[in-house]
Amino acid sequence: MDQKQQVIDTLSKVLSNELNSAEIAQMIEVPKTSDLGDYAFPTFMLAKLRHQAPQQIASDIVAQLDQSAFEKVQATGAYVNFFLNKAAYSADVLQDILTKQQHYGDANVGKGGNVTIDMSSPNIAKPFSMGHLRSTVIGNAIANILTKVGYHPIKINHLGDWGTQFGKLMVAYMKWGNEAEVKQDPINTLLKYYVRFHREAEDDPALNDEARLWFKKLEDGDEKATYLWKWFRDESLKEFKRIYDELGIDFDHYTGESFYNDKMQAIVDELKQKHLLEESRGAQIVDLDKFGLNPALILKSDGATLYITRDLATATYRYNTFHFVKSLYVVGMEQEGHFKQLKAVLSLMGDEWAKDIQYIGFGLITQNGKKLSTRKGNIVLLENVLQDATKLALDQINAKHPDLPNKDEVAHDVGVGAVIFHDLKNNRLDSFDFNLEEVVRFEGETGPYVQYTNVRAQSILRKAGIKHIAPDTALQLSDANAWDILKLLGDYPATVLRANNEYEPSVIAKYALHLAKAFNKYYANSKVLVDDDEKNARLALVESVSIVLQNALALLGVKAPAEM
């Protein structure tokens, strides 16, 4: 039952000559406290139409309303305040959750349509740092939410496995490296070479010329350059796979930049055929003045392609292969201009599906206010952070619950969950400064707090000797302390839809925190296991909280241990 719609319908019957349903819906508010009701309708706009005081209008409306569906409706100042029927509402919400279980909140707005998601996309031969975390976990959570509302997400890891950086790495390896050192610790050793290259190149710019030469050899299929590139790539993929396994994240496709080498010429030819290419200082561009954008540089003066050339080929390949209804790019905020150019060029090419490309930006993770940079060696390795978080979780388990079965597995789920949740509770457009102690903190607004709340709910059910309350049980709950929880539970489907519409996983994370806080407050003030007429309804509330918390955590990519 949509309670807000019930309020709208009730008001429409007495206000149909002045406001339509859509206008009433926009005006409905949720009071800050439950003692003012569950929904409120302000009458200020009607005061202009009726030339009456808002307080009088509120009283008149209350007198005309059919209040039978509500506990009560009252005028408070200029507001008409609706109090929902708690017993009926509780039975409705709890029955819905207990019946649908993990499918509570499912929707079919996507109707099975394919959605490609470009996410994570680390660079080959560089370690997986905290800087890569955001695209990875935000993209994964968005994919989970899309599945929840009926889409078919296709997660693509567009690896950075091409470009002049490989020329730099080859030069660095040949000057300062050796095979045995690389085999012993591939990624960290390659990183050391890469950082040294940039340091040395500041005093010896000729190194950059050598790097360009070696990348040109790679493009031309030189045997040694190709061997080194494949070696660096294979070692990197092993490293990345281990980190993704730690995070519990997988991909449908690993198609790096190199995959599109033979697909760019067709794009350039099409641009020429459609007379979209213009020469500018020897380079080939597409004029984007009509979009208010800088020109898109397609070919350099030496004929070399650029990122946008490759991304045009990538977008075209994805549409032809997957026939997507949406194509999402989960990429840092600094790339927003690039994706505006991408959509604009595709539009000029006549690709109507360009409108379905959506750029999902996010803020930075900084350290001491500075951007993490592989080139300068200013990085925080994600693997180290996950290990530290897991160790901290294990220390707490050993201190509080040393006999916990599978405690190493639980510590991993809690530690990794803490890192993922810490990222996702932040609005994706916000940047935040990395602080290890804060990331792995288990008190306050954290993933472990939500996980522990679910564990507490499960523990209550075990004490009651039940696993599942039947949906057809008497579920009417009059306990005023449970009301905030019931309303939150009823809001979950709308919360999922909002997270989907905004591509904003933090909506789910913040919801989970609110529900956990409401439940812990309830637990502190109510005796759940008292034998009375509402015991089963209270247990149904506990089970419903556990179901929804597990559901919310799963959408974020966070595990929910049964014990901690």
C-alpha positions as CSV (number, residue, x, y, z in Angstrom):
1,M,0.0,0.0,0.0
2,D,1.4,3.4,-1.0
3,Q,0.6,5.5,2.1
4,K,1.6,8.8,0.5
5,Q,-0.7,8.1,-2.5
6,Q,-3.5,7.4,0.0
7,V,-3.0,10.9,1.4
8,I,-2.9,12.4,-2.1
9,D,-6.1,10.6,-3.1
10,T,-7.9,11.7,0.1
11,L,-6.9,15.3,-0.4
12,S,-7.8,15.2,-4.1
13,K,-11.5,14.4,-3.3
14,V,-11.9,17.8,-1.6
15,L,-9.4,19.9,-3.6
16,S,-10.1,18.7,-7.1
17,N,-11.4,22.1,-8.2
18,E,-8.2,23.9,-7.1
19,L,-5.3,21.4,-7.4
20,N,-4.6,18.2,-9.4
21,S,-3.0,15.1,-7.9
22,A,0.4,16.0,-9.3
23,E,0.3,19.4,-7.7
24,I,-0.8,18.0,-4.4
25,A,2.0,15.3,-4.5
26,Q,4.6,18.1,-4.9
27,M,3.3,19.9,-1.8
28,I,3.2,16.9,0.6
29,E,5.8,17.1,3.3
30,V,7.1,14.7,5.9
31,P,7.1,16.3,9.4
32,K,10.4,16.4,11.3
33,T,8.9,14.5,14.3
34,S,6.2,11.8,14.5
35,D,4.1,13.8,17.0
36,L,3.3,16.1,14.1
37,G,2.0,13.2,12.0
38,D,3.4,11.1,9.2
39,Y,2.5,13.4,6.3
40,A,1.6,17.1,6.2
41,F,-0.1,19.3,3.6
42,P,0.7,23.0,3.8
43,T,-2.2,25.4,2.9
44,F,-0.2,28.6,2.0
45,M,-0.8,28.2,-1.7
46,L,-4.5,27.8,-1.2
47,A,-4.6,31.0,0.9
48,K,-3.8,33.0,-2.3
49,L,-6.6,31.2,-4.2
50,R,-9.2,31.4,-1.5
51,H,-8.2,34.7,0.1
52,Q,-8.5,33.1,3.5
53,A,-6.0,32.6,6.3
54,P,-4.0,29.3,6.0
55,Q,-5.0,28.2,9.5
56,Q,-8.7,28.5,8.6
57,I,-8.2,26.6,5.3
58,A,-6.5,23.8,7.2
59,S,-9.4,23.5,9.6
60,D,-11.9,23.5,6.7
61,I,-10.1,20.8,4.8
62,V,-9.9,18.6,7.9
63,A,-13.7,19.0,8.4
64,Q,-14.4,17.8,4.8
65,L,-11.9,14.9,4.6
66,D,-12.8,11.2,4.8
67,Q,-10.5,10.2,7.8
68,S,-11.5,6.5,7.9
69,A,-8.2,5.3,6.5
70,F,-6.1,7.1,9.1
71,E,-5.6,7.1,12.8
72,K,-6.4,10.7,12.8
73,V,-6.1,13.9,10.7
74,Q,-5.7,17.3,12.4
75,A,-5.1,20.9,11.6
76,T,-2.0,22.3,13.2
77,G,-1.5,25.9,12.2
78,A,-1.4,26.1,8.4
79,Y,-0.9,22.4,8.0
80,V,-3.2,19.4,7.6
81,N,-1.4,16.6,9.5
82,F,-2.1,12.9,8.6
83,F,-1.4,10.2,11.2
84,L,-1.3,6.8,9.6
85,N,-3.2,3.8,11.1
86,K,-0.3,2.1,12.8
87,A,-1.8,-1.3,13.2
88,A,-2.9,-1.6,9.6
89,Y,0.3,-0.1,8.3
90,S,2.5,-2.5,10.4
91,A,0.6,-5.5,9.1
92,D,0.8,-4.3,5.5
93,V,4.5,-3.6,5.6
94,L,5.6,-6.6,7.6
95,Q,3.6,-9.0,5.5
96,D,5.1,-7.6,2.3
97,I,8.6,-8.0,3.6
98,L,8.2,-11.4,5.1
99,T,6.5,-12.6,1.8
100,K,9.1,-11.2,-0.6
101,Q,12.2,-11.6,1.6
102,Q,15.3,-10.6,-0.4
103,H,13.0,-9.5,-3.3
104,Y,11.4,-6.8,-1.2
105,G,12.0,-3.5,-3.0
106,D,12.4,-5.2,-6.4
107,A,11.0,-3.2,-9.4
108,N,10.8,-3.7,-13.1
109,V,11.5,-0.2,-14.4
110,G,14.4,-1.6,-16.5
111,K,12.4,-4.3,-18.2
112,G,15.5,-6.4,-18.8
113,G,17.3,-3.7,-20.8
114,N,21.1,-3.9,-21.1
115,V,23.2,-1.3,-19.3
116,T,26.9,-1.2,-19.9
117,I,28.9,0.2,-17.0
118,D,32.5,1.3,-17.6
119,M,34.1,1.1,-14.1
120,S,37.3,0.6,-12.2
121,S,39.6,0.6,-15.3
122,P,43.1,0.7,-13.6
123,N,46.3,1.2,-15.6
124,I,48.4,-1.8,-16.4
125,A,51.7,-2.1,-14.6
126,K,50.6,0.2,-11.8
127,P,49.5,-1.0,-8.4
128,F,45.8,-1.0,-7.4
129,S,45.6,2.1,-5.1
130,M,42.9,3.7,-3.0
131,G,42.5,6.1,-6.0
132,H,40.9,3.2,-8.0
133,L,38.5,2.2,-5.2
134,R,35.8,4.8,-5.9
135,S,35.1,3.9,-9.5
136,T,35.2,0.2,-8.6
137,V,32.8,0.2,-5.6
138,I,30.5,2.9,-6.9
139,G,30.2,1.1,-10.3
140,N,29.5,-2.2,-8.6
141,A,26.9,-0.8,-6.3
142,I,25.1,0.9,-9.2
143,A,25.2,-2.4,-11.1
144,N,23.5,-4.1,-8.1
145,I,20.9,-1.4,-7.8
146,L,20.2,-1.6,-11.6
147,T,19.6,-5.3,-11.2
148,K,17.3,-4.7,-8.3
149,V,15.1,-2.5,-10.5
150,G,15.0,-4.7,-13.5
151,Y,17.9,-3.8,-15.7
152,H,20.6,-6.2,-16.9
153,P,24.0,-4.5,-16.1
154,I,27.1,-5.4,-18.0
155,K,30.2,-4.5,-16.0
156,I,33.2,-3.6,-18.2
157,N,36.7,-3.1,-17.0
158,H,38.2,-0.8,-19.6
159,L,41.9,-1.4,-18.7
160,G,44.4,1.3,-19.3
161,D,46.7,-1.1,-21.3
162,W,47.9,1.2,-24.1
163,G,49.6,4.6,-24.5
164,T,52.9,6.3,-24.1
165,Q,53.2,5.3,-20.5
166,F,54.2,1.8,-21.8
167,G,57.0,3.4,-23.7
168,K,58.2,5.0,-20.5
169,L,58.0,1.7,-18.6
170,M,59.9,-0.1,-21.3
171,V,62.7,2.5,-21.3
172,A,62.8,2.4,-17.5
173,Y,63.0,-1.4,-17.5
174,M,65.7,-1.6,-20.1
175,K,67.8,1.1,-18.3
176,W,67.4,0.2,-14.6
177,G,65.5,-3.1,-14.3
178,N,66.1,-6.8,-14.5
179,E,63.9,-9.8,-15.0
180,A,64.5,-11.5,-11.7
181,E,63.5,-8.4,-9.7
182,V,60.3,-8.0,-11.7
183,K,59.4,-11.7,-11.2
184,Q,59.9,-11.4,-7.5
185,D,57.5,-8.5,-7.0
186,P,56.1,-7.5,-10.4
187,I,53.8,-4.5,-9.7
188,N,55.7,-2.7,-7.0
189,T,58.9,-3.2,-9.0
190,L,57.3,-1.8,-12.2
191,L,56.0,1.1,-10.1
192,K,59.5,1.9,-8.9
193,Y,60.8,2.0,-12.4
194,Y,57.9,4.2,-13.6
195,V,58.4,6.7,-10.7
196,R,62.1,6.8,-11.4
197,F,61.5,7.5,-15.1
198,H,59.5,10.6,-14.3
199,R,62.1,11.8,-11.8
200,E,65.0,11.3,-14.2
201,A,63.1,12.8,-17.1
202,E,62.8,16.1,-15.3
203,D,66.6,16.5,-15.8
204,D,66.9,14.5,-19.0
205,P,63.9,15.3,-21.4
206,A,65.4,13.1,-24.0
207,L,64.0,10.1,-22.1
208,N,60.5,11.2,-23.2
209,D,61.7,11.0,-26.8
210,E,62.9,7.4,-26.2
211,A,59.6,6.5,-24.6
212,R,57.6,7.8,-27.6
213,L,59.9,5.8,-29.9
214,W,59.3,2.6,-27.9
215,F,55.6,3.1,-27.9
216,K,55.7,3.6,-31.6
217,K,57.5,0.3,-31.9
218,L,54.7,-1.3,-29.9
219,E,52.1,0.2,-32.2
220,D,54.1,-1.2,-35.2
221,G,54.2,-4.7,-33.7
222,D,57.9,-4.7,-32.7
223,E,58.7,-8.2,-31.2
224,K,60.5,-7.0,-28.1
225,A,58.1,-4.2,-27.4
226,T,55.1,-6.6,-27.8
227,Y,56.8,-9.2,-25.5
228,L,57.4,-6.6,-22.7
229,W,53.8,-5.2,-23.1
230,K,52.2,-8.6,-22.8
231,W,54.4,-9.5,-19.8
232,F,53.5,-6.3,-18.0
233,R,49.8,-6.8,-18.8
234,D,49.7,-10.4,-17.6
235,E,51.4,-9.7,-14.3
236,S,49.0,-6.7,-13.7
237,L,45.9,-8.8,-14.4
238,K,47.0,-11.3,-11.8
239,E,47.4,-8.5,-9.3
240,F,44.1,-6.9,-10.1
241,K,42.2,-10.2,-10.0
242,R,43.4,-10.8,-6.4
243,I,42.2,-7.4,-5.3
244,Y,38.8,-7.8,-7.0
245,D,38.4,-11.2,-5.3
246,E,39.1,-9.4,-2.0
247,L,36.4,-6.9,-2.7
248,G,34.0,-9.6,-4.0
249,I,33.6,-7.9,-7.3
250,D,33.7,-9.5,-10.8
251,F,33.3,-8.2,-14.3
252,D,31.5,-9.3,-17.4
253,H,34.2,-8.0,-19.8
254,Y,37.9,-7.1,-19.6
255,T,38.3,-5.1,-22.8
256,G,41.2,-2.7,-22.5
257,E,42.2,0.2,-24.7
258,S,44.3,-2.0,-26.8
259,F,41.2,-4.0,-27.9
260,Y,40.1,-0.9,-29.9
261,N,43.3,-0.3,-31.9
262,D,41.9,-1.8,-35.1
263,K,38.5,-0.1,-34.6
264,M,39.5,3.5,-34.7
265,Q,40.1,3.9,-38.4
266,A,36.5,3.2,-39.2
267,I,35.5,6.1,-36.9
268,V,38.0,8.4,-38.6
269,D,36.7,7.3,-42.0
270,E,33.1,8.0,-41.0
271,L,33.9,11.4,-39.7
272,K,35.6,12.2,-43.0
273,Q,32.7,10.8,-45.0
274,K,30.2,13.0,-43.0
275,H,32.5,16.1,-43.5
276,L,32.9,16.5,-39.8
277,L,36.7,16.6,-39.7
278,E,38.4,20.0,-40.0
279,E,42.1,20.8,-40.1
280,S,43.5,23.0,-37.4
281,R,47.2,23.6,-37.2
282,G,47.9,20.4,-39.0
283,A,45.6,18.3,-36.6
284,Q,42.1,17.0,-37.4
285,I,39.3,18.2,-35.2
286,V,35.5,18.2,-34.9
287,D,34.1,21.6,-34.2
288,L,31.7,21.6,-31.2
289,D,30.9,25.3,-31.0
290,K,27.1,24.5,-31.3
291,F,27.4,22.6,-28.1
292,G,29.4,25.3,-26.3
293,L,32.4,22.9,-26.1
294,N,36.0,23.1,-27.1
295,P,36.8,21.3,-30.4
296,A,37.4,17.5,-30.1
297,L,40.9,16.7,-31.3
298,I,40.6,13.4,-33.3
299,L,44.1,13.1,-34.9
300,K,47.3,14.9,-34.0
301,S,49.4,16.5,-36.7
302,D,51.5,13.4,-37.0
303,G,48.3,11.3,-37.5
304,A,48.3,9.8,-34.0
305,T,45.0,9.1,-32.3
306,L,43.8,10.3,-28.9
307,Y,41.6,9.2,-26.1
308,I,38.5,10.5,-27.7
309,T,39.2,8.7,-30.9
310,R,39.5,5.4,-28.9
311,D,36.4,6.2,-26.9
312,L,34.3,6.9,-30.0
313,A,35.3,3.4,-31.2
314,T,34.6,2.0,-27.8
315,A,31.1,3.5,-27.5
316,T,30.2,2.4,-31.1
317,Y,31.4,-1.2,-30.4
318,R,29.4,-1.4,-27.1
319,Y,26.2,-0.2,-28.8
320,N,26.6,-2.6,-31.7
321,T,27.5,-5.5,-29.4
322,F,25.2,-5.0,-26.4
323,H,22.4,-2.8,-27.8
324,F,22.3,-1.0,-24.5
325,V,19.4,1.2,-23.3
326,K,22.0,3.1,-21.2
327,S,25.7,3.3,-21.2
328,L,27.3,4.5,-18.0
329,Y,30.8,5.8,-17.4
330,V,31.8,5.8,-13.8
331,V,34.8,8.1,-14.0
332,G,36.3,10.9,-11.9
333,M,34.9,14.4,-12.1
334,E,37.9,15.7,-14.0
335,Q,36.8,13.8,-17.1
336,E,33.4,15.5,-17.4
337,G,34.4,17.7,-20.3
338,H,35.8,14.7,-22.2
339,F,32.5,12.8,-22.0
340,K,30.5,15.9,-23.0
341,Q,32.7,16.0,-26.1
342,L,32.2,12.3,-26.7
343,K,28.4,12.6,-26.7
344,A,28.5,15.7,-28.9
345,V,30.6,14.0,-31.6
346,L,28.5,10.9,-31.6
347,S,25.4,13.1,-31.9
348,L,26.9,14.9,-34.9
349,M,27.6,11.5,-36.4
350,G,23.9,10.8,-36.3
351,D,24.0,8.2,-33.5
352,E,20.7,8.6,-31.7
353,W,21.8,6.3,-29.0
354,A,24.4,8.9,-27.9
355,K,21.6,10.4,-25.7
356,D,21.7,7.2,-23.7
357,I,25.3,7.7,-22.6
358,Q,25.5,9.0,-19.1
359,Y,28.6,10.2,-17.3
360,I,28.6,9.2,-13.6
361,G,31.3,11.4,-12.0
362,F,32.7,11.2,-8.5
363,G,35.0,13.2,-6.2
364,L,38.5,12.4,-5.3
365,I,40.1,10.5,-2.4
366,T,43.0,12.8,-1.3
367,Q,45.7,12.4,1.2
368,N,46.6,15.4,3.3
369,G,44.5,17.4,0.9
370,K,46.6,16.3,-2.1
371,K,45.5,14.1,-5.0
372,L,46.9,10.6,-5.0
373,S,49.4,10.3,-7.8
374,T,51.1,7.1,-9.1
375,R,53.5,9.2,-11.2
376,K,54.8,11.0,-8.1
377,G,54.8,7.9,-6.0
378,N,52.1,9.5,-3.7
379,I,49.8,6.4,-3.4
380,V,48.0,4.4,-0.8
381,L,47.9,0.7,-1.8
382,L,44.3,-0.6,-1.5
383,E,45.6,-4.1,-0.6
384,N,47.4,-2.7,2.5
385,V,44.2,-0.9,3.5
386,L,42.1,-4.0,3.2
387,Q,44.7,-6.0,5.2
388,D,44.8,-3.4,8.0
389,A,41.0,-3.2,8.2
390,T,40.7,-7.0,8.3
391,K,43.4,-7.2,11.1
392,L,41.6,-4.6,13.1
393,A,38.4,-6.5,12.8
394,L,40.1,-9.7,13.9
395,D,41.6,-8.0,16.9
396,Q,38.2,-6.9,18.0
397,I,36.7,-10.3,17.5
398,N,39.5,-11.9,19.5
399,A,38.9,-9.4,22.3
400,K,35.1,-9.8,22.4
401,H,34.2,-13.1,20.9
402,P,37.4,-15.3,20.7
403,D,35.4,-18.5,20.2
404,L,33.5,-17.2,17.1
405,P,33.4,-19.9,14.4
406,N,35.0,-18.9,11.1
407,K,36.4,-15.7,12.7
408,D,39.0,-15.2,10.0
409,E,36.2,-15.1,7.3
410,V,34.0,-12.9,9.5
411,A,37.0,-10.5,10.1
412,H,37.6,-10.3,6.3
413,D,33.9,-9.5,5.6
414,V,33.8,-6.9,8.4
415,G,37.2,-5.3,7.5
416,V,36.6,-5.1,3.7
417,G,33.0,-4.1,4.3
418,A,34.2,-1.2,6.4
419,V,36.4,0.1,3.6
420,I,33.6,-0.3,1.0
421,F,30.9,1.3,3.2
422,H,33.1,4.2,4.2
423,D,33.5,5.1,0.5
424,L,29.8,4.6,-0.4
425,K,28.3,6.5,2.5
426,N,29.8,9.7,1.0
427,N,27.8,11.4,-1.7
428,R,29.7,10.3,-4.9
429,L,30.3,13.9,-6.0
430,D,32.0,14.7,-2.7
431,S,35.8,14.3,-2.2
432,F,37.2,13.1,1.0
433,D,40.6,12.9,2.6
434,F,42.0,9.5,3.3
435,N,42.6,8.6,6.9
436,L,43.2,5.0,7.7
437,E,41.9,5.2,11.3
438,E,38.7,6.7,10.1
439,V,38.3,4.2,7.2
440,V,38.5,1.2,9.5
441,R,36.7,2.8,12.5
442,F,34.0,0.4,13.7
443,E,32.0,2.9,15.8
444,G,29.6,5.5,14.6
445,E,28.3,5.7,11.1
446,T,30.1,2.7,9.7
447,G,29.6,-0.5,7.8
448,P,30.4,-2.6,10.9
449,Y,27.8,-0.8,12.8
450,V,25.1,-1.8,10.3
451,Q,26.5,-5.3,10.1
452,Y,26.4,-5.6,13.9
453,T,22.8,-4.4,14.0
454,N,21.8,-7.2,11.6
455,V,23.8,-9.7,13.9
456,R,21.8,-8.3,16.9
457,A,18.5,-8.9,15.1
458,Q,19.5,-12.4,14.1
459,S,20.5,-13.1,17.7
460,I,17.1,-12.1,19.0
461,L,15.5,-14.5,16.5
462,R,17.8,-17.3,17.7
463,K,16.9,-16.7,21.3
464,A,13.2,-16.9,20.3
465,G,13.9,-20.2,18.7
466,I,12.6,-19.2,15.3
467,K,14.1,-18.6,11.8
468,H,11.1,-17.2,10.0
469,I,7.8,-15.6,11.0
470,A,4.9,-16.7,8.7
471,P,3.5,-13.8,6.7
472,D,-0.1,-14.7,7.6
473,T,0.6,-14.4,11.3
474,A,-1.2,-11.5,13.2
475,L,1.3,-8.7,12.5
476,Q,-0.6,-5.7,13.8
477,L,1.9,-3.7,16.0
478,S,0.7,-0.9,18.2
479,D,4.0,-0.3,20.0
480,A,4.8,3.5,19.5
481,N,8.5,2.8,19.8
482,A,8.4,0.7,16.6
483,W,6.7,3.3,14.5
484,D,9.9,5.0,13.2
485,I,11.2,1.6,12.1
486,L,8.0,0.6,10.4
487,K,8.0,3.9,8.4
488,L,11.6,3.3,7.4
489,L,10.9,-0.3,6.3
490,G,7.9,1.0,4.2
491,D,10.2,3.6,2.6
492,Y,12.7,1.0,1.3
493,P,11.3,0.4,-2.2
494,A,11.1,4.2,-2.8
495,T,14.7,4.5,-1.5
496,V,15.9,1.9,-4.0
497,L,14.2,3.8,-6.8
498,R,15.7,7.1,-5.7
499,A,19.2,5.5,-5.6
500,N,18.7,4.2,-9.1
501,N,17.4,7.5,-10.5
502,E,20.3,9.5,-9.0
503,Y,23.0,6.8,-9.6
504,E,23.8,7.4,-5.9
505,P,24.7,4.4,-3.7
506,S,25.0,6.8,-0.7
507,V,21.2,6.9,-0.6
508,I,21.2,3.2,0.3
509,A,24.1,3.5,2.7
510,K,22.5,6.4,4.6
511,Y,19.2,4.6,4.7
512,A,20.9,1.5,6.2
513,L,22.4,3.7,8.9
514,H,19.1,5.3,9.7
515,L,17.4,1.9,9.9
516,A,20.2,0.5,12.1
517,K,20.0,3.5,14.5
518,A,16.2,3.3,14.7
519,F,16.3,-0.4,15.5
520,N,19.0,-0.1,18.2
521,K,17.0,2.7,19.8
522,Y,13.9,0.4,19.7
523,Y,15.9,-2.5,21.2
524,A,17.1,-0.4,24.1
525,N,13.6,0.7,25.0
526,S,11.4,-2.4,24.2
527,K,11.2,-6.0,25.4
528,V,10.8,-8.0,22.3
529,L,10.5,-11.5,23.8
530,V,7.7,-10.8,26.3
531,D,4.9,-13.3,25.8
532,D,1.8,-11.2,24.9
533,D,-0.5,-10.7,21.9
534,E,2.0,-8.7,19.9
535,K,5.1,-10.9,20.4
536,N,5.0,-12.4,16.9
537,A,4.5,-9.0,15.4
538,R,7.6,-7.7,17.3
539,L,9.6,-10.7,16.1
540,A,8.3,-10.1,12.5
541,L,9.6,-6.5,12.9
542,V,13.0,-7.9,14.0
543,E,13.1,-10.3,11.1
544,S,12.1,-7.6,8.6
545,V,14.8,-5.3,9.8
546,S,17.4,-8.1,9.3
547,I,16.0,-8.8,5.8
548,V,16.1,-5.2,4.7
549,L,19.6,-4.5,6.3
550,Q,21.0,-7.6,4.5
551,N,19.3,-6.4,1.3
552,A,20.8,-2.9,1.6
553,L,24.3,-4.1,2.4
554,A,24.1,-6.5,-0.6
555,L,23.3,-3.6,-2.9
556,L,26.4,-1.9,-1.7
557,G,28.6,-5.0,-2.1
558,V,29.0,-5.5,1.6
559,K,28.7,-8.9,3.3
560,A,26.3,-9.5,6.3
561,P,27.8,-12.0,8.7
562,A,25.3,-13.9,10.9
563,E,27.6,-13.5,13.9
564,M,30.4,-11.1,14.8
